[in-house]
Amino acid sequence: MSVVSLMRENIRNLEPYKCARDEAGGGMRVYLDANENYAPLTGWDGINRYPDSASLELRQAFSRVSGFPAHMLVAGNGSDELIDLLIRIFCNPGKDCVLVFPPTYGEYSVLASINDVKVVTCPLNEDFSLNVDAACDAVRRFSPKLVFFCSPNNPSGNLIDRKSILDVAAFNPGITVVDQAYADFAVEGAFTADDIMANERLVVLRTLSKAWALAGARCGFMAAGSEIAQKAYDVKYPYNVSLLTSSVAVRALEDVEGCKRRIAEIKRNRKLLMDRLRKLDGVREVFDSDANFFLVRFDDPVHVYNELKKKGVVVRDRSSQLHCDGCLRITVGSQAECDELVSSLEEIL
Ligand code: PMP
């Protein structure tokens, strides 16, 4: 089945909006086509003009660091926008469903629900690994339009085996999405352009919010084959990535060495923090992680959470999620923040 036939009929037949500038083509000198204001604000060169709707320079910059060719990339207002976009392209409200593997990132379900798209689940194993047979069974039973894998997985922090995901993706006649928001912290498990070339129903999501330290800028990317990428352009808001975001992101993406240094430091802090937490009374288990966070199982997570909060330290309570009884999710902070967390926990426990 071609990927186009998997799209909603109205989306297949969509007559997309054409931006003024795209219609004109390049080489123009006087721009009187887009009802912009001709006067830039002092110190904000170019902000009076609409940004490039295709975010070409930004995609080229991310292409250089990620290895995905720019033509396979679509830039978004965070990867959350791209999750929503995929749901809107493929899932008929009130009819289709998406498959997720709990415990996992909550936005897949929330965005599906907002779009009136049903969510079906196939639990990860208790050690947060993927049960490939159960996943294929769920695909066969529910025929989901989208299957969302998160690797490294949030909140558990572990990589989901690459080969297992590829096996399910090969079996799945629908679209398989691999959210790699935390891939920069893992030493393996990255999905590449070759994986997409081998299976056009595979889509990879990446973000600049984590290793690239740009959560406030809101910038994510989807890597996909040409038909999905083209449709994403047609469906997204025409100017979904602002000039401010693009210019900050392009500049940040030039500093590859700086990013590598930050990742190395986060991993160093992660190891030190885990070692210290493992020694504390009241800590039952510290889970290994391939991300910039990890789960910790406490004897009394509610008490720990509330007492930390009283001290102005906030972590994420994940104890109500499947296989996460007693677990708080802790983001790896700076050395000073880790020190403060440990000394606070020493007082509490
Ligand atoms: N995917 C996962 C797994 C996440 O944890 C997050 C954010 N916490 C996102 C996507 C969204 O990231 P962005 O800031 O790019 O929207």
Boltz pocket constraint, residues with backbone or C-beta under 6 A from the ligand:
constraints:
  - pocket:
      binder: B
      contacts: [[A, 77], [A, 78], [A, 79], [A, 80], [A, 81], [A, 105], [A, 150], [A, 152], [A, 154], [A, 179], [A, 181], [A, 206], [A, 207], [A, 208], [A, 209], [A, 215], [A, 218], [A, 219], [A, 220]]
      max_distance: 6.0
